[in-house]
Amino acid sequence: MNGLPAPALGYVELLPLIILFAMACVQVLVEAFAPRRVRFNLQLALGILTILAALAAAIANLVRLAPALSAYNQGTATQQGSSLNPGIKVAVGSIAVDGPGLMFTILLLVLGLFAVLVIGERKLGNGVSAFTAQAAATPGSPAEREAIAARNEHTEIFPLFTFALLGMVVFATSNDLLTLFVGLEIMSLPLYLMAGMARRRRLQSQEASLKYFLLGAMSSAIFLYGIALLYGYSGSLTLGGIADAIDANHGYQGGLHDGLLLAGMGLIAVGLLFKVSAVPFHSWTPDVYQGSPTAVTGFMAACTKVAGFAGMLRVFYVALGAQSWNWQPLLAVIAVLTMAVGAILAVTQTDVKRMLAYSAIAHAGFVLTAVTGAAQPENGMVRAGQLSSVSAIVFYLLAYGIGTLGAFAVVTMVRDDNGEVTDLAGWRGLARKSPIVASVFAIFLLSFAGIPLTGGFIGKWSVFVAAWQGGYAWLVVVAVLMSLIAAFFYLRVIVVMFFTEPDSDTRVVMPSWLTLTTVAVGCLATVILGILPGPVLNLVALAPSFIR
Amino acid sequence: MSPENYLILSAILFSIGIFGVMVRRNALVAFMSIELMLNASNLALVTFSNMHAGNSGFVLDGQIFAFFVMVVAAAEVVVGLAIIVSIFRTRRSASVDDASLLKF
């Protein structure tokens, strides 16, 4: 018997991924076979159930791993520098099921759940979804008018959404470069399409899609060349194998090929920084965020950023951790640029979605400070009772992601006869028309600005402490200054909403329970994370570092 | 022939690709340049795999990776051409300069 041995996969640990993948395929079949009448509600229900099932599986995995994690954490208090992190590698070493991997999975699924609720909203569009009646029809053509009159809807958005979420979870948990690349593409390709599917302002939407696609595809190609160079240096595609090669300091043929390592590191960084929209790879962000359907923008802003940072942390901390003196100064410069460009250009914006896009860029910069600090138990930088960089980033992304989803959901509710009003002039005096909606939006903005008693404050505090522990005190000082500039433009929007006279026919439309849930949960979570962050902080502290 | 030559060729192809994306105005040509970058990566992966295998070894990591990249590239073509065609039908132009509604 000399057949190939069957690889051990670890189905239980892979269950969240398997559920997402299988259900995404089922959703494609539903698209083909279900009658048009029931399709939308069926797809929405399937989308929600899929995420709930995957979430249950991921939480079960975390519960199973929790005793080992807390034992490890108590052990590090006495024995610094231990590298035996709890967790296992499944699917022949290509997927890492460890503490941070599960945290990021759960975070992505929770944010995805609220994103799909906003995508499923139909009441705001008078009974049709916010997505184009027929994407293939040219804007303004008779075919398009016919499709609109027939009240057609593209329910393909749901399978695309589930595939994108699958790609994000794969990207966040991958343990080798091949899986990382495949995850990146599974996440990106559906997003390129979703960006181009707006029902109104279709020219803008198509343009956003084109820009996102061309720049995204280029960044993936650069990322891929970086992978090839790192493979050339180390002879291994697994992150642990690359780390071993760096430790042994051998290149191929036993020589030193630091050039390959440095070039590969730089090119991979380009791909990862593009996904989290860090300056100078940010130029797509405002255009794509503004042009895409708002529900999709919320999903991109929250979930793509989580997945991007998860992948970035894993590559830099696991594979390139021993080279941190090479990439830390680089990331520090990028963090400063990102915070500065995001905060300063946001001041000049007159469009709400565009302003939130620049705000997303600035937030990427704040998270990058913690990435740069690299305060991790394995390098002994974490002081007792403080969060590691990874834990701090998980908390920050939770507070930021839930607030972002809520903020974009509020944007979908502020409308006039032509659909959503995104021009800031149309938001003048919004508090007179709907005090509750204006107050909720103000809470989100205050959280983004990092005002105390909101989740954003605790998040900023934790990432800054992580950067400080890592020895980047100057970066923290710069970041605090940039937070002040950023606070200015958030407050400007609040002033526009509360202290100006309304002078347009903008109104706040009452959405269905779907959008309301996202807004309400986002608002509650923002406040609770600010006032009682203890339980969540304890939870993220469970997973301080990756397995190697 | 020394395998380094393949790496140099791959670097040249990659540079041509990235240069093409930056300077060409037609979305289709820019897209073709991106495909060139992917293929340059394939060449590098396969060459490195061959070099790591040495004389006696049996390493196929790079070759397998190249197949994955081809599949991904095919999927990317599907998505990319769909987007470019829909833009072309709307504007009667595939130039990336004409798509300029969104700017500050």
Interface residues (C-beta under 8 A of the other chain):
Chain A: A135 A136 T138 P139 L178 F181 V182 E185 L189 Y192 L193 G196 R202 L203 Q204 Q206 E207 A208 S209 L210 K211 F213 L214 A217 M218 A221 I222 L224 Y225 I227 A228 L229 Y231 G232 G235 S236 L237 Y252 Q253 P286 D287 Q290 G291 L345 T348 Q349 R354
Chain B: L7 S10 F14 G17 I18 V21 A27 A30 F31 I34 M37 L38 A40 S41 A44 L45 T47 F48 S49 M51 H52 V59 D61 G62 I64 F65 F68 V69 V72 A75 E76 V79 G80 A82 I83 I84 S86 I87 R89 T90 R91 V96 A99 S100 L101 L102 K103 F104
